[in-house]
């Protein structure tokens, strides 16, 4: 549990510091390992911080769709069966 909290905090820092493709790769790996609904809150914070000029919260929408896709695909992967 403490490792998951540490990784989530590290991912939140990475969301601000890393370029978007590297953050997306790290978020994908985190979402495959855990049920990563906290990524929606992290991306909503990034949208609030950097997406002030945009009406549509792109990070949050893509993260939510990505998490739903990962949760749908995860039982079908051979690693989890």
Order of alpha helices (4+ residues) and beta strands (2+ residues): alpha-alpha-alpha-alpha
